[in-house]
Amino acid sequence: MTTTSADTKRPGGARVAVQRFGTFLSGMIMPNIPALIAWGIFTAFFIPVGWTPNADLSTIVGPFIHYLLPILIAYTGGHMIYGARGGVVGAIATFGAIAGSDLLIAQVNATLPEDNQLGQIHMFIGAMILGPLAAWTMKRLDALWDGKIRAGFEMLVNMFSAGIWGFVMAIVGFFPVAWLVNGIMNVLSAAVNWLVETNLLPLTSILIEPAKVFFLNNAINHGVLTPLGLSQAADEGKSILFLLEANPGPGVGLLLAFTFFGIGAARASAPGAAIIQFFGGIHEVYFPFALMKPTLILALIGGGMTGVTTNMIFDAGLRAPAAPGSIFAVLAQTATDSYVGVILSVILSAAVTFIIAAVILRATRKRDLANEADAFSDAVSKTEANKGKSSAAIDALRARSSDEGVAEDAVDRLETQAETDGALDGGTVATRRVQHVVFACDAGMGSSAMGASVLRNKMKKAGIEDVTVTNKAIANLDDSADLVITQNQLTDRARAKRPDAIHVSVDNFMNSPKYDEVVNLIESQKER
């Protein structure tokens, strides 16, 4: 069923709103993960406690996190709202917030003894606020004089209006936003320090583990844990906060429990899902298993608390965020003095989750056998509903459950039959020539990239060489897209972004019958 704005009025509307907010935050953070990895490598090698300390190269570390990373995040957020123009204005505004924050810290430190002075506050939260805000206000201002500028003065007005508004937003960043973000970061840092000092940090798993299963974790992870963790890592060389959500131990423990004690399609799917989750870092593959039996979330919480406790005992942490949450990414970002603690935290969290989940599965085995036919497929569908879209990983689980005779066949649907004169539903030809096919999803990575690869292979076998197939985020769709393929929950958003394109909805990015119909449609162009 097509999603509409009315969805936010249904039960669960608040959850959907949090998911969308988390997705937006992810959209600002995820494209900049390579920069975070690069910063982590610099810290790993060149800071005084690194593998190969180098006083000269270590001077890159501070400016990298204090200036480059927040400005990249602000540019990305602004670009999501209003293209390159919004990105530039958002970056200017964030630089004002960075300078304002530094001034506030300097003024406070002038009143404090030298051994009790505050460190720099890095403007990640400020960037997440100012990047989109500056871009959105720039877009609204441009709309005021759109079509009213005399011919020949467009470039002059465009350049000066962006520069002037960037100046205004930099002042906004310098004063109120810098003050606000410094206050927020001080409160959050104090809260985290209190949790650590009172040994209560493991209790965060009570919130984080259920939030992951219901796809509500992005707002917590990218809105709070990543900014705080980066600030902590800049001061101490590592942070335990990066492991609160990314630890792959609880997920692989749950999947191993299903491997040994599960039944039917869930048991058959669990070993492959464990490999994807642990080594590939795609945690969402274990969410349907938890949703089959919500009491299993207790096993995840137990494992998560065990991992956090272990890291606290060994004072272990990562240098930078581990994204995706693969064991390889975790080990690559582990601080030089933390390997024992981090590895043990993964092993012990997996073991505790496995034991608790095994007890639950064994205790309910008879009842599960009676409901075997529908449980796993229903859980996969519930996972898709919680996320608001499908993905390649979830599609793989659906395909596996179908092979086991458990799930019903996925139903794909076409959005714009009229635009194709019925070509994709038994008609003749499209009403526009297709030169560029775009797979679009929330982030423009992962599932859409895999779908694009599948269609490219089909087109190559059909001898089609003059049509390009790419993937990108829905927010980045432009006029070059002639045919847009999205999962059915996202088609309305894609249509709003690119209304003149042909839109095709699929349920399964990895194996949709619509791909053959798209190939036939493109082949029909040659006959005209």
LUMPARO-206716 format. One line per 2 residues: number of its first residue (from 1); their letters; for each residue z, y, x of N, C-alpha, C. Coordinates in steps of 0.05 Angstrom, whole numbers. Layout:
BEGIN
NUM) A) Z:Y:X:Z:Y:X:Z:Y:X; ...;
//
This chain:
BEGIN
1) MT) 0:-24:17:0:0:0:0:25:18; -16:44:11:-18:68:26:8:84:25;
3) TT) 18:94:48:42:110:49:35:138:42; 52:152:27:48:179:20:73:195:25;
5) SA) 71:221:19:94:238:23:117:230:4; 110:216:-17:131:207:-36:150:187:-23;
7) DT) 141:174:-1:158:154:11:185:165:19; 186:190:27:212:201:35:231:205:12;
9) KR) 221:202:-13:238:204:-36:250:177:-45; 239:156:-33:248:130:-41:274:123:-26;
11) PG) 288:101:-35:311:92:-20:302:87:9; 319:95:28:311:92:56:297:116:67;
13) GA) 294:137:50:280:161:59:293:174:83; 319:173:84:333:185:107:327:169:132;
15) RV) 326:142:129:319:125:152:291:132:162; 272:135:143:244:142:151:244:168:165;
17) AV) 259:188:156:260:214:169:270:212:197; 291:196:201:302:192:228:281:178:246;
19) QR) 267:158:234:246:144:249:225:164:258; 216:181:240:195:200:247:205:219:269;
21) FG) 230:228:266:241:245:286:242:231:313; 251:206:313:252:191:338:224:186:349;
23) TF) 204:182:332:177:178:341:167:204:354; 174:227:343:165:252:354:178:256:382;
25) LS) 203:250:384:216:252:410:203:233:430; 197:209:422:184:189:439:157:200:448;
27) GM) 143:214:430:117:225:437:118:245:459; 141:259:461:145:278:483:153:264:509;
29) IM) 169:243:507:180:230:531:161:209:542; 150:191:526:135:168:536:112:175:554;
31) PN) 95:196:547:73:202:565:83:211:593; 108:220:595:118:230:620:135:210:635;
33) IP) 136:185:625:151:164:639:141:160:668; 114:162:673:105:160:701:118:181:719;
35) AL) 122:205:709:135:226:725:165:218:730; 178:207:710:205:198:713:207:175:734;
37) IA) 187:157:733:186:135:753:182:147:781; 164:166:784:159:179:810:185:192:820;
39) WG) 199:206:802:224:218:810:244:197:819; 245:174:805:263:152:812:256:141:839;
41) IF) 231:140:846:223:129:872:231:149:894; 228:175:889:237:194:909:267:192:914;
43) TA) 283:189:893:312:186:896:319:159:910; 304:138:903:309:112:915:306:112:945;
45) FF) 286:127:955:280:126:983:294:148:999; 295:173:989:299:195:1007:326:210:1004;
47) IP) 341:206:982:367:219:981:386:206:1001; 409:219:1008:426:209:1029:435:180:1025;
49) VG) 438:170:1000:446:143:996:422:125:990; 398:134:994:374:119:989:368:99:1010;
51) WT) 345:84:1006:338:63:1026:330:75:1052; 315:97:1052:306:110:1077:311:140:1075;
53) PN) 336:148:1079:344:177:1076:326:195:1092; 317:217:1080:300:236:1094:307:264:1083;
55) AD) 319:280:1099:329:306:1090:307:324:1080; 283:322:1093:261:340:1085:250:331:1058;
57) LS) 243:305:1055:231:296:1031:250:295:1007; 276:294:1013:296:294:992:297:321:978;
59) TI) 286:342:990:286:368:977:268:369:953; 251:349:950:233:347:926:249:339:901;
61) VG) 270:324:905:285:311:883:296:332:864; 309:352:874:322:372:856:302:388:840;
63) PF) 282:402:852:262:416:836:247:399:817; 242:374:825:227:355:808:241:351:781;
65) IH) 267:346:782:281:342:756:289:368:742; 293:389:758:303:413:746:280:430:733;
67) YL) 257:429:746:235:445:736:211:429:725; 201:410:741:176:396:734:180:379:708;
69) LP) 201:362:708:204:344:685:208:359:658; 226:379:657:228:393:631:203:407:623;
71) IL) 189:419:642:164:434:635:142:414:626; 141:391:638:122:370:629:128:362:601;
73) IA) 154:358:595:162:350:568:155:372:548; 161:397:555:155:419:538:125:421:533;
75) YT) 109:418:554:80:420:550:70:398:532; 81:374:536:72:351:519:79:357:490;
77) GG) 104:366:485:112:372:457:95:394:445; 90:415:460:73:436:450:44:427:445;
79) HM) 34:410:462:7:399:459:5:382:434; 26:368:427:26:351:403:24:369:378;
81) IY) 34:393:379:34:411:356:8:427:355; -1:437:379:-23:457:378:-41:455:403;
83) GA) -45:431:412:-64:428:435:-54:441:460; -74:447:478:-67:458:504:-54:486:501;
85) RG) -63:501:481:-52:528:477:-23:526:470; -15:508:453:13:504:446:29:493:470;
87) GV) 16:476:486:30:466:510:37:487:530; 18:505:535:23:527:554:45:545:544;
89) VG) 44:554:519:65:571:509:92:557:509; 93:531:502:118:516:503:129:515:531;
91) AI) 112:511:551:121:510:579:132:536:588; 119:559:581:130:585:588:157:589:576;
93) AT) 160:582:551:186:586:537:208:569:551; 202:545:559:222:528:571:230:538:599;
95) FG) 211:551:613:219:562:639:240:584:635; 237:599:613:257:619:607:284:607:603;
97) AI) 285:584:589:310:570:583:323:559:609; 306:549:627:316:539:653:330:562:669;
99) AG) 316:585:670:327:608:684:353:618:671; 353:618:644:377:627:630:400:609:634;
101) SD) 395:582:635:417:563:639:428:566:667; 411:570:687:421:573:715:438:598:717;
103) LL) 430:620:704:446:644:705:474:640:692; 474:626:669:500:621:656:518:605:674;
105) IA) 507:584:687:523:567:704:533:583:728; 516:600:739:525:617:762:548:636:754;
107) QV) 546:647:730:567:666:721:593:651:717; 592:627:706:617:611:702:628:603:729;
109) NA) 611:594:748:621:585:774:633:607:790; 625:632:785:636:655:799:666:658:793;
111) TL) 675:646:770:703:649:762:719:624:769; 706:603:780:719:578:785:723:573:815;
113) PE) 744:558:823:747:551:851:723:533:860; 718:533:886:694:519:896:694:489:891;
115) DN) 718:477:891:719:448:886:718:440:857; 715:460:839:715:453:810:691:467:796;
117) QL) 670:472:811:647:486:799:628:467:784; 614:479:765:595:463:749:569:459:763;
119) GQ) 556:436:757:530:431:768:508:442:749; 483:440:758:461:449:742:459:433:716;
121) IH) 451:446:695:444:432:670:414:432:668; 403:408:665:374:405:664:364:408:635;
123) MF) 343:423:631:334:432:605:317:412:589; 325:387:589:309:367:574:311:372:544;
125) IG) 335:376:534:339:382:506:326:409:499; 329:428:517:316:454:513:285:451:511;
127) AM) 274:434:528:245:429:527:236:417:501; 253:398:491:246:384:466:248:404:442;
129) IL) 264:425:445:266:445:424:244:465:427; 241:477:451:224:500:454:194:493:455;
131) GP) 187:469:467:159:462:468:146:461:440; 157:445:422:145:445:395:149:471:380;
133) LA) 172:484:383:178:509:368:158:531:377; 155:535:402:137:556:412:108:550:403;
135) AW) 100:525:404:73:518:396:69:522:366; 89:515:350:86:518:321:85:547:313;
137) TM) 102:564:325:101:592:319:75:605:329; 65:596:352:39:606:361:17:599:341;
139) KR) 18:576:331:-2:567:311:-1:584:286; 24:589:277:27:606:253:17:635:258;
141) LD) 22:646:282:12:672:288:-18:673:289; -30:654:302:-59:653:304:-72:652:276;
143) AL) -58:639:257:-69:637:230:-70:665:216; -52:683:225:-51:710:213:-76:726:217;
145) WD) -88:723:241:-112:739:247:-137:722:250; -135:697:241:-159:679:242:-181:691:225;
147) GK) -205:694:237:-228:705:222:-228:735:219; -208:749:230:-206:778:227:-212:793:253;
149) IR) -218:778:274:-223:791:301:-252:798:303; -258:822:312:-286:831:316:-300:814:337;
151) AG) -325:808:332:-341:792:351:-340:804:379; -336:786:398:-335:795:426:-307:799:436;
153) FE) -287:800:418:-259:805:426:-242:780:423; -254:757:416:-238:733:411:-223:724:436;
155) ML) -236:723:459:-223:714:483:-200:732:491; -205:758:489:-185:778:496:-160:774:479;
157) VN) -164:772:453:-141:769:434:-127:743:439; -142:721:443:-130:695:447:-113:694:472;
159) MF) -124:705:494:-109:704:519:-83:721:517; -86:746:508:-63:764:507:-42:755:486;
161) SA) -52:745:464:-32:737:443:-15:714:453; -28:694:467:-13:672:478:6:681:500;
163) GI) -3:699:517:14:709:539:37:725:528; 32:742:509:54:758:497:74:741:483;
165) WG) 64:722:467:82:705:452:98:686:471; 85:677:493:99:662:513:122:678:525;
167) FV) 117:704:530:137:722:540:160:724:521; 154:728:495:175:730:475:192:704:473;
169) MA) 178:681:473:192:656:471:208:650:496; 199:659:519:215:656:544:241:671:542;
171) IV) 241:695:530:266:710:526:284:695:506; 272:684:485:287:668:466:300:644:480;
173) GF) 285:632:498:296:610:514:318:618:533; 314:642:545:333:652:565:360:657:553;
175) FP) 361:668:529:387:676:517:397:655:497; 389:655:472:402:637:453:399:607:459;
177) VA) 374:599:467:370:570:471:385:560:495; 384:574:517:399:566:541:428:564:535;
179) WL) 439:583:521:468:583:514:474:559:496; 456:554:476:460:532:458:459:505:472;
181) VN) 438:501:489:435:475:502:457:470:522; 465:491:537:487:488:556:512:478:541;
183) GI) 517:490:518:540:482:502:538:453:492; 514:446:482:510:418:473:514:398:495;
185) MN) 502:404:518:503:385:541:532:383:551; 547:405:551:575:404:559:591:386:540;
187) VL) 587:389:514:601:374:494:594:344:497; 568:338:499:559:310:501:569:298:527;
189) SA) 568:313:549:577:302:575:607:296:574; 622:315:561:651:311:559:657:286:542;
191) AV) 641:282:520:645:258:503:639:232:518; 618:232:534:611:208:550:633:203:571;
193) NW) 641:224:585:662:221:605:688:210:592; 694:220:568:718:210:555:715:180:548;
195) LV) 692:172:539:687:144:533:690:127:558; 680:137:580:682:122:605:711:120:614;
197) ET) 724:143:614:752:144:624:771:127:607; 765:125:581:782:109:563:772:81:559;
199) NL) 751:74:575:739:47:573:729:40:546; 719:61:531:709:56:504:678:57:503;
201) LP) 665:61:526:636:63:526:623:38:514; 634:14:518:621:-10:505:619:-8:475;
203) LT) 636:9:462:635:11:433:608:24:424; 594:37:441:568:49:434:549:28:425;
205) SI) 553:3:433:535:-19:425:536:-24:395; 559:-17:383:562:-20:354:542:-2:339;
207) LI) 534:20:351:514:38:340:486:31:350; 483:26:376:457:24:388:443:-2:380;
209) EP) 457:-24:380:443:-50:375:432:-51:346; 447:-44:325:435:-44:298:413:-22:296;
211) AK) 417:0:310:396:21:309:370:11:320; 371:-5:341:346:-16:352:331:-33:332;
213) VF) 346:-50:318:334:-69:299:320:-54:277; 331:-31:269:320:-15:247:303:8:257;
215) FL) 295:7:283:278:27:295:289:56:292; 315:58:294:327:85:294:337:93:321;
217) NN) 331:77:342:343:82:368:329:104:383; 304:111:377:290:131:393:303:158:392;
219) AI) 314:165:369:328:191:367:352:191:385; 367:169:387:390:167:404:382:166:433;
221) NH) 363:148:439:355:144:467:342:168:479; 321:179:466:306:201:478:319:228:472;
223) GV) 335:229:451:347:255:445:374:260:459; 388:238:466:415:241:478:417:226:504;
225) LT) 412:200:505:418:184:528:400:191:552; 374:196:548:357:203:570:364:229:582;
227) PL) 367:251:567:375:276:580:402:275:594; 422:262:582:448:259:595:446:241:620;
229) GL) 431:220:617:428:202:640:415:215:664; 394:230:658:380:244:680:398:264:694;
231) SQ) 413:279:678:432:298:690:453:283:707; 463:261:697:483:246:712:471:234:737;
233) AA) 446:224:735:433:212:758:427:233:780; 420:257:771:415:279:790:440:285:807;
235) DE) 463:283:794:488:289:808:499:266:824; 497:241:813:510:218:825:490:197:836;
237) GK) 465:201:831:445:182:842:440:159:823; 454:157:801:451:135:782:465:142:756;
239) SI) 459:127:735:472:131:709:473:104:694; 496:98:683:499:75:666:486:79:639;
241) LF) 481:104:631:470:110:605:442:98:601; 427:96:623:400:85:621:400:55:613;
243) LL) 423:42:615:424:14:609:436:8:581; 445:29:567:457:24:541:437:12:521;
245) EA) 412:22:523:392:13:503:371:-5:516; 366:-2:542:344:-17:555:351:-45:564;
247) NP) 376:-52:565:384:-79:575:370:-101:559; 353:-117:573:338:-138:558:355:-163:552;
249) GP) 380:-163:562:397:-187:559:402:-196:530; 412:-177:513:418:-186:486:394:-197:471;
251) GV) 371:-185:474:347:-194:461:339:-222:470; 338:-226:496:330:-253:506:351:-274:499;
253) GL) 376:-266:497:397:-286:489:393:-295:461; 386:-276:443:381:-283:415:356:-301:413;
255) LL) 335:-295:427:311:-311:426:315:-339:437; 331:-341:458:337:-368:469:354:-384:449;
257) AF) 371:-371:434:386:-385:414:368:-397:392; 348:-381:384:328:-392:365:311:-414:377;
259) TF) 306:-412:403:290:-433:417:304:-460:415; 330:-460:418:345:-486:418:357:-493:390;
261) FG) 363:-473:374:378:-479:349:364:-469:324; 341:-456:327:326:-446:304:311:-468:290;
263) IG) 296:-461:269:280:-481:255:253:-469:249; 234:-486:244:207:-478:234:193:-458:252;
265) AA) 180:-439:239:163:-420:253:180:-402:272; 204:-396:264:221:-380:281:226:-394:308;
267) RA) 232:-419:306:237:-434:331:212:-437:348; 189:-441:335:164:-444:349:156:-417:363;
269) SA) 162:-395:350:154:-369:360:173:-358:381; 198:-367:382:218:-355:399:212:-357:429;
271) PG) 203:-380:440:198:-380:469:178:-359:478; 155:-357:464:135:-337:471:146:-309:468;
273) AA) 161:-305:447:173:-278:443:193:-271:465; 207:-291:475:226:-286:496:213:-277:522;
275) II) 190:-289:527:174:-281:551:165:-252:548; 154:-246:525:144:-219:520:167:-198:522;
277) QF) 190:-205:510:212:-186:509:224:-183:537; 229:-204:552:244:-203:577:227:-192:600;
279) FG) 202:-202:601:185:-194:623:167:-170:616; 158:-169:591:140:-148:582:155:-123:573;
281) GI) 180:-126:566:196:-103:558:192:-94:529; 178:-110:512:173:-103:485:196:-114:468;
283) HE) 217:-99:464:241:-109:451:237:-115:421; 217:-102:409:214:-104:380:207:-133:371;
285) VY) 199:-150:390:191:-177:381:216:-193:372; 240:-185:380:263:-200:371:275:-189:346;
287) FP) 266:-166:337:277:-154:312:274:-171:288; 251:-184:283:248:-201:259:268:-224:260;
289) FA) 275:-235:283:294:-257:285:322:-247:277; 329:-223:284:355:-212:276:355:-207:246;
291) LM) 333:-197:235:331:-191:206:331:-215:189; 323:-239:200:324:-263:184:352:-269:175;
293) KP) 371:-261:192:399:-267:186:415:-243:197; 420:-223:181:433:-198:192:459:-203:206;
295) TL) 473:-225:201:498:-230:216:492:-234:246; 467:-240:253:460:-243:281:462:-216:296;
297) IL) 463:-194:281:466:-168:295:494:-168:309; 513:-183:298:539:-185:312:536:-197:339;
299) AL) 517:-216:342:512:-228:368:501:-208:387; 482:-191:377:470:-170:394:491:-150:402;
301) IG) 509:-143:384:530:-123:390:549:-135:412; 556:-161:409:573:-174:428:560:-174:456;
303) GG) 534:-181:456:520:-181:482:518:-153:494; 512:-133:477:509:-106:487:535:-96:499;
305) MT) 558:-101:485:584:-93:495:591:-107:521; 583:-132:523:588:-147:548:572:-134:571;
307) GV) 547:-127:566:531:-115:588:542:-88:596; 550:-71:577:562:-45:584:588:-48:600;
309) TT) 605:-67:591:630:-72:605:625:-81:633; 606:-99:637:600:-108:664:591:-86:682;
311) NM) 574:-69:672:564:-46:688:587:-27:694; 606:-23:676:628:-6:681:646:-17:703;
313) IF) 651:-44:702:668:-57:722:656:-54:750; 630:-57:752:617:-56:778:606:-28:785;
315) DA) 612:-8:768:602:19:772:572:19:777; 558:5:760:529:1:764:513:20:746;
317) GL) 489:26:755:471:43:739:443:43:750; 426:57:735:398:60:743:393:88:753;
319) RA) 373:91:770:366:118:780:351:134:759; 336:121:742:319:134:723:315:115:699;
321) PA) 305:125:677:301:107:653:283:84:660; 290:61:649:273:37:651:256:35:626;
323) AP) 230:41:629:212:40:606:186:28:615; 177:7:600:191:-6:578:216:-22:589;
325) GS) 231:-33:570:256:-46:578:252:-74:589; 235:-77:608:229:-102:621:249:-107:644;
327) IF) 255:-131:650:272:-137:673:260:-126:698; 234:-125:700:221:-114:724:227:-84:726;
329) AV) 224:-70:703:229:-41:703:258:-35:709; 276:-52:698:305:-48:702:311:-51:732;
331) LA) 301:-73:744:307:-77:773:294:-56:791; 271:-46:783:257:-26:799:273:0:799;
333) QT) 287:6:778:302:31:776:332:28:783; 340:3:790:368:-1:797:376:13:823;
335) AT) 399:27:822:409:40:846:415:20:868; 414:29:892:417:10:915:444:-4:915;
337) DS) 465:8:904:491:-4:904:498:-19:878; 477:-23:861:483:-33:834:470:-59:827;
339) YV) 456:-72:845:441:-96:838:459:-118:827; 482:-122:839:500:-144:830:508:-138:801;
341) GV) 518:-114:796:527:-107:770:506:-108:749; 482:-97:755:460:-96:735:451:-124:729;
343) IL) 447:-141:750:437:-168:745:458:-184:729; 483:-181:736:504:-195:721:506:-185:692;
345) SV) 501:-159:688:503:-148:661:481:-160:643; 457:-165:655:435:-177:640:442:-206:634;
347) IL) 451:-221:654:457:-249:650:480:-253:630; 502:-238:634:525:-242:617:520:-233:588;
349) SA) 505:-211:585:499:-202:557:481:-222:543; 462:-234:558:445:-255:546:462:-279:539;
351) AV) 481:-287:556:497:-310:551:515:-307:527; 528:-283:525:546:-278:502:530:-278:476;
353) TF) 507:-264:476:490:-264:452:481:-292:444; 473:-307:464:464:-335:460:486:-351:447;
355) II) 510:-350:457:533:-366:447:539:-358:418; 542:-332:413:549:-324:385:527:-331:366;
357) AA) 501:-326:374:479:-332:356:477:-362:351; 482:-378:372:480:-407:369:501:-417:348;
359) VI) 525:-406:350:546:-413:330:537:-406:302; 526:-382:298:517:-373:272:495:-391:261;
361) LR) 475:-396:279:452:-413:270:460:-441:263; 478:-453:279:487:-480:273:504:-481:247;
363) AT) 519:-460:242:537:-460:218:521:-457:193; 497:-445:194:481:-440:170:455:-457:170;
365) RK) 454:-478:186:429:-493:189:420:-505:162; 438:-517:147:430:-530:122:418:-510:102;
367) RD) 430:-488:100:420:-467:81:393:-456:91; 390:-454:118:365:-444:129:342:-463:124;
369) LA) 348:-489:125:327:-509:120:317:-507:92; 334:-501:73:326:-498:45:309:-474:40;
371) NE) 312:-453:57:297:-428:53:275:-424:75; 269:-446:90:252:-443:113:225:-431:107;
373) AD) 214:-437:83:186:-430:78:181:-400:79; 200:-384:71:194:-355:69:210:-338:89;
375) AF) 230:-348:101:249:-331:116:236:-315:138; 221:-329:156:210:-316:179:188:-296:172;
377) SD) 170:-303:154:149:-285:147:161:-260:133; 181:-264:117:194:-242:104:207:-223:124;
379) AV) 219:-235:145:232:-219:166:211:-203:182; 188:-215:187:166:-200:201:157:-177:184;
381) SK) 153:-181:158:145:-160:140:166:-138:139; 192:-146:139:214:-126:138:214:-110:163;
383) TE) 208:-123:186:207:-108:212:185:-87:211; 162:-94:200:140:-75:198:148:-52:180;
385) AN) 162:-58:158:170:-37:139:190:-19:152; 209:-30:168:229:-13:182:216:5:202;
387) KG) 195:-5:216:182:11:236:163:31:224; 153:25:201:134:43:188:106:38:197;
389) KS) 102:17:214:75:9:223:77:-18:237; 55:-30:241:54:-55:256:51:-49:285;
391) SA) 48:-71:301:43:-68:330:31:-94:339; 21:-94:364:9:-118:374:30:-140:376;
393) AI) 54:-133:385:75:-153:388:82:-166:361; 86:-149:341:93:-159:314:69:-175:303;
395) DA) 45:-166:308:21:-180:298:20:-208:310; 28:-211:336:29:-237:349:48:-255:335;
397) LR) 71:-245:327:91:-261:312:79:-270:285; 66:-251:272:54:-257:246:33:-279:249;
399) AR) 17:-277:270:-4:-297:274:8:-324:279; 30:-324:295:44:-350:301:55:-362:276;
401) SS) 68:-345:260:80:-356:235:59:-366:216; 35:-353:217:13:-363:200:3:-390:210;
403) DE) 3:-394:237:-5:-420:248:14:-441:239; 39:-434:235:59:-454:227:58:-458:197;
405) GV) 40:-444:183:39:-447:154:61:-433:139; 72:-412:151:95:-399:138:87:-374:125;
407) AE) 72:-357:139:66:-330:128:39:-330:113; 37:-313:94:11:-310:80:-8:-295:98;
409) DA) -34:-298:93:-54:-284:109:-50:-254:105; -54:-239:128:-52:-210:126:-75:-200:109;
411) VD) -70:-180:93:-91:-168:76:-99:-142:88; -124:-139:97:-134:-114:107:-147:-99:85;
413) RL) -149:-73:87:-163:-58:67:-178:-35:79; -200:-27:66:-217:-6:76:-210:19:60;
415) ET) -207:42:74:-200:66:61:-224:81:49; -246:81:63:-268:100:55:-294:85:49;
417) QA) -294:69:29:-318:54:22:-340:73:15; -333:95:1:-354:115:-7:-367:127:17;
419) ET) -353:132:39:-365:144:62:-385:126:76; -383:100:71:-401:81:84:-421:70:64;
421) DG) -423:81:41:-441:70:20:-436:41:15; -410:33:18:-403:5:14:-410:-13:36;
423) AL) -418:-3:60:-427:-20:81:-406:-40:90; -381:-31:91:-360:-49:100:-349:-67:78;
425) DG) -362:-65:55:-353:-82:33:-377:-93:19; -398:-100:34:-421:-113:22:-444:-94:17;
427) GT) -443:-68:26:-464:-49:21:-484:-49:43; -496:-26:48:-518:-25:67:-512:-10:93;
429) VA) -511:16:93:-508:31:117:-486:53:114; -477:63:137:-458:85:136:-473:111:131;
431) TR) -459:131:120:-471:157:114:-471:175:139; -459:167:161:-459:182:186:-463:162:209;
433) RV) -475:171:230:-480:154:253:-454:151:270; -448:127:278:-424:122:293:-430:119:323;
435) QH) -420:138:338:-423:137:367:-397:133:382; -375:140:368:-349:139:382:-328:127:362;
437) VV) -317:104:368:-296:91:352:-269:96:366; -250:104:350:-223:110:361:-202:93:346;
439) FA) -186:78:362:-163:65:351:-140:85:354; -126:90:332:-105:110:332:-78:98:323;
441) CD) -57:105:337:-30:97:329:-11:120:336; 15:115:333:34:137:338:33:148:366;
443) AG) 34:130:386:36:139:413:9:138:428; -11:124:417:-37:122:430:-37:102:453;
445) MG) -16:85:454:-14:64:475:-11:37:461; -2:18:477:6:-8:466:-13:-21:446;
447) SS) -5:-21:420:-20:-36:400:-49:-26:397; -53:1:397:-80:11:393:-97:4:417;
449) AM) -86:4:441:-101:-3:465:-110:-32:464; -93:-50:453:-100:-78:451:-122:-82:430;
451) GA) -119:-67:407:-140:-69:387:-167:-59:397; -167:-37:412:-192:-27:423:-205:-47:441;
453) SV) -188:-61:457:-199:-82:475:-212:-104:459; -200:-112:437:-211:-134:420:-239:-125:410;
455) LR) -241:-101:399:-266:-92:388:-287:-88:409; -279:-79:433:-299:-76:455:-311:-103:462;
457) NK) -295:-124:463:-305:-150:469:-325:-160:448; -318:-154:422:-336:-162:401:-363:-147:403;
459) MK) -361:-121:409:-385:-105:411:-402:-114:435; -389:-121:457:-403:-130:481:-418:-156:475;
461) KA) -405:-174:460:-419:-199:453:-442:-194:434; -440:-173:418:-462:-166:399:-484:-150:413;
463) GI) -481:-144:438:-501:-129:453:-501:-99:447; -479:-88:437:-477:-60:431:-465:-45:455;
465) ED) -481:-28:467:-473:-15:492:-472:16:490; -482:27:468:-484:56:466:-463:68:449;
467) VT) -442:53:442:-420:63:425:-394:60:442; -379:81:444:-354:80:459:-331:73:441;
469) VT) -311:58:452:-287:51:437:-263:59:454; -247:77:444:-223:87:458:-199:85:440;
471) NK) -176:91:451:-151:92:436:-136:117:443; -122:128:423:-106:152:427:-86:155:405;
473) AI) -68:174:408:-48:180:388:-61:195:365; -51:191:340:-62:204:317:-62:235:321;
475) AN) -41:244:334:-38:273:338:-60:284:355; -74:267:371:-94:276:390:-123:271:380;
477) LD) -125:262:355:-152:258:344:-167:284:343; -193:283:350:-209:307:350:-237:302:337;
479) DS) -255:321:339:-280:319:326:-299:298:338; -292:287:361:-309:267:374:-307:240:360;
481) AD) -287:235:344:-283:209:331:-301:207:306; -320:188:307:-337:183:284:-325:162:265;
483) LV) -311:142:277:-299:121:261:-271:117:272; -251:119:255:-223:116:264:-211:91:251;
485) IT) -199:75:268:-186:50:258:-156:53:262; -141:50:240:-112:52:241:-99:30:225;
487) QN) -74:25:230:-59:6:213:-55:20:186; -54:4:165:-56:16:138:-34:36:132;
489) QL) -10:33:145:11:53:139:5:80:151; -14:82:170:-19:107:184:-46:120:176;
491) TD) -61:107:158:-88:117:153:-87:145:140; -68:151:123:-67:177:110:-63:199:131;
493) RA) -46:193:151:-41:213:172:-67:217:188; -81:196:194:-105:198:210:-127:213:194;
495) RA) -128:208:168:-148:221:151:-143:251:150; -117:259:149:-110:287:148:-118:301:174;
497) KR) -116:286:197:-123:297:223:-153:298:227; -167:279:217:-196:277:222:-210:270:195;
499) PD) -211:288:176:-221:282:149:-250:274:148; -266:283:167:-295:278:166:-304:251:177;
501) AI) -285:237:189:-292:211:202:-292:189:181; -304:167:188:-301:142:172:-275:129:180;
503) HV) -258:122:161:-232:111:166:-230:82:157; -221:65:175:-218:37:168:-188:29:172;
505) SV) -177:17:152:-149:8:153:-148:-21:159; -130:-29:177:-126:-58:183:-96:-63:182;
507) DN) -90:-88:177:-62:-96:177:-54:-107:204; -74:-119:218:-68:-133:243:-87:-123:264;
509) FM) -77:-108:283:-94:-96:304:-106:-118:322; -93:-141:324:-102:-161:343:-123:-180:332;
511) NS) -125:-183:306:-143:-203:295:-151:-195:267; -166:-174:263:-174:-165:237:-203:-173:230;
513) PK) -208:-183:207:-236:-189:198:-252:-163:196; -239:-141:193:-253:-115:191:-269:-109:217;
515) YD) -261:-120:239:-275:-115:264:-304:-125:263; -307:-149:252:-334:-160:249:-351:-142:230;
517) EV) -338:-131:210:-353:-113:192:-360:-87:205; -342:-77:222:-348:-53:237:-372:-58:256;
519) VN) -372:-81:269:-395:-88:287:-421:-89:271; -419:-101:247:-443:-103:230:-453:-75:222;
521) LI) -434:-58:216:-440:-31:208:-455:-16:230; -445:-19:255:-457:-5:277:-484:-17:283;
523) ES) -487:-44:281:-513:-57:286:-533:-47:266; -524:-41:241:-543:-32:220:-556:-5:228;
525) QK) -543:10:246:-554:36:254:-581:32:268; -583:10:283:-608:5:298:-632:1:280;
527) ER) -626:-8:255:-648:-14:237:-659:10:222; -645:33:226:-654:57:212:-673:74:228;
//
